[in-house]
């Protein structure tokens, strides 16, 4: 690890965190929480996911909880490796992904076999005013109808459809 003042300051902070110095914890939370919040929000955006109101804040809280866990094992590891920020970045990204998994939206099967999963409800299409449009929709395969339903009827974004169906966004 280079001996510049930045890394020396980070090393000192890590040593103080291990000793459970209250001021060091306050400094770490104050210094890094805004950045972690941005990382969580960016991770959500990359995956096309809109979190609940406190989703990103919950992720940051989980990161700090992980940092404290197991007698500050993560802090000790950072001290050995010499870097705190890369660990915080990775941990924040992973906790954001975990948050998305916990609140995972229901996926839509796209196989053409009707025995694999029940077909989505077509009641929304029955409300369409144009008989020609309903007739046109009936000519589509179940997969195509599902995609049309997700995009036009449920107003899903391409990213959301890709996440739901496993089909590449492009």
C-alpha positions in Angstrom: 0.0 0.0 0.0 1.4 3.4 -0.9 2.3 5.6 2.0 0.7 8.8 0.8 -1.3 10.9 3.2 -4.7 9.8 1.8 -4.0 6.1 2.4 -2.3 6.9 5.7 -5.5 8.8 6.8 -7.6 5.9 5.6 -5.5 3.4 7.4 -5.8 5.5 10.6 -9.6 5.7 10.1 -9.7 1.9 9.7 -7.7 1.3 12.9 -9.9 3.7 14.8 -13.0 1.9 13.5 -11.6 -1.4 14.7 -11.1 0.1 18.1 -14.8 1.2 18.0 -13.9 4.9 18.2 -17.3 6.7 18.1 -15.9 9.8 16.3 -14.3 7.5 13.7 -17.7 5.9 13.0 -19.3 9.3 12.7 -16.6 10.4 10.3 -17.0 7.3 8.2 -20.8 7.6 8.0 -20.6 11.3 7.3 -17.9 10.9 4.7 -19.2 7.9 2.7 -23.0 7.7 3.2 -23.8 10.2 0.4 -21.6 8.3 -2.0 -23.1 5.0 -1.0 -26.6 6.4 -1.5 -25.6 7.4 -5.0 -24.2 4.0 -5.7 -27.4 2.3 -4.6 -29.6 4.6 -6.7 -27.3 4.1 -9.7 -27.5 0.3 -9.3 -31.2 0.4 -9.1 -31.3 2.5 -12.3 -29.0 0.2 -14.2 -31.4 -2.6 -13.6 -34.4 -0.5 -14.4 -35.8 -0.9 -10.9 -37.7 1.8 -9.1 -37.3 1.3 -5.3 -39.8 2.2 -2.6 -39.3 5.6 -1.1 -36.5 4.5 1.3 -35.0 1.8 -0.8 -31.6 3.4 -1.3 -31.4 4.5 2.4 -32.2 0.9 3.4 -29.4 -0.3 1.3 -26.9 2.1 2.9 -28.1 1.1 6.4 -27.6 -2.6 5.4 -24.0 -1.7 4.3 -23.2 -0.1 7.6 -24.7 -3.0 9.4 -22.5 -5.4 7.4 -19.5 -3.3 8.2 -20.2 -3.7 11.9 -21.0 -7.4 11.8 -18.8 -10.2 13.0 -16.5 -8.1 15.1 -15.8 -5.6 12.2 -14.4 -8.4 10.0 -14.9 -6.3 6.9 -13.0 -3.4 8.5 -10.2 -5.7 9.4 -10.1 -7.1 5.9 -9.9 -3.5 4.5 -7.1 -2.7 6.8 -5.1 -5.7 5.6 -5.8 -4.9 1.9 -5.4 -1.1 2.4 -8.6 0.1 0.8 -12.0 1.0 2.2 -13.8 2.6 -0.7 -13.7 -0.4 -3.1 -15.2 -2.6 -0.4 -17.9 -0.1 0.3 -18.7 0.2 -3.4 -19.0 -3.6 -3.8 -20.9 -4.1 -0.7 -23.4 -1.3 -1.6 -23.9 -2.7 -5.1 -24.5 -6.2 -3.7 -27.0 -5.0 -1.0 -28.9 -3.1 -3.7 -29.1 -6.2 -5.8 -30.2 -8.1 -2.7 -33.0 -5.5 -2.1 -34.2 -6.0 -5.7 -34.2 -9.8 -5.2 -36.3 -9.5 -2.0 -38.9 -7.4 -3.7 -38.6 -9.3 -7.0 -41.4 -8.6 -9.3 -43.3 -11.6 -10.7 -41.8 -12.9 -13.9 -43.8 -13.7 -17.0 -43.2 -17.0 -18.7 -42.6 -16.7 -22.5 -42.6 -20.3 -23.7 -45.3 -21.2 -26.1 -46.3 -24.3 -24.2 -49.6 -23.7 -22.4 -48.8 -26.5 -19.8 -45.7 -24.7 -18.5 -47.7 -21.8 -17.0 -51.2 -20.4 -17.2 -51.6 -17.7 -19.9 -51.9 -14.2 -18.6 -55.4 -12.9 -18.2 -56.8 -11.3 -21.4 -59.5 -9.3 -19.6 -57.6 -6.1 -20.2 -57.8 -6.7 -23.9 -61.5 -7.3 -23.7 -62.0 -3.7 -22.8 -60.5 -2.5 -26.0 -63.0 -0.6 -28.1 -62.0 -1.8 -31.5 -63.0 -5.3 -32.5 -60.3 -5.2 -35.2 -57.7 -4.7 -32.5 -58.9 -7.6 -30.4 -59.0 -9.8 -33.5 -55.5 -8.7 -34.4 -54.2 -9.5 -30.9 -55.8 -13.0 -31.2 -53.6 -13.7 -34.2 -50.4 -13.2 -32.2 -48.6 -16.0 -30.4 -48.9 -16.1 -26.6 -45.4 -14.8 -26.4 -46.2 -11.8 -28.6 -49.4 -11.1 -26.8 -47.5 -11.1 -23.5 -45.0 -8.6 -24.8 -47.7 -6.4 -26.2 -49.6 -6.6 -22.9 -46.5 -5.7 -20.9 -45.6 -2.7 -23.1 -48.9 -1.2 -24.1 -51.3 -2.3 -21.4 -49.1 -2.4 -18.3 -46.9 0.5 -19.6 -43.7 -1.4 -18.7 -40.4 0.0 -19.9 -38.1 -2.0 -22.1 -35.8 -2.6 -19.1 -38.6 -3.9 -17.0 -39.8 -6.2 -19.8 -36.3 -7.5 -20.2 -36.1 -8.2 -16.4 -39.5 -9.9 -16.4 -39.0 -12.0 -19.4 -35.3 -12.6 -19.7 -35.2 -11.3 -23.3 -32.4 -8.9 -24.1 -33.5 -5.3 -24.1 -32.2 -4.7 -27.6 
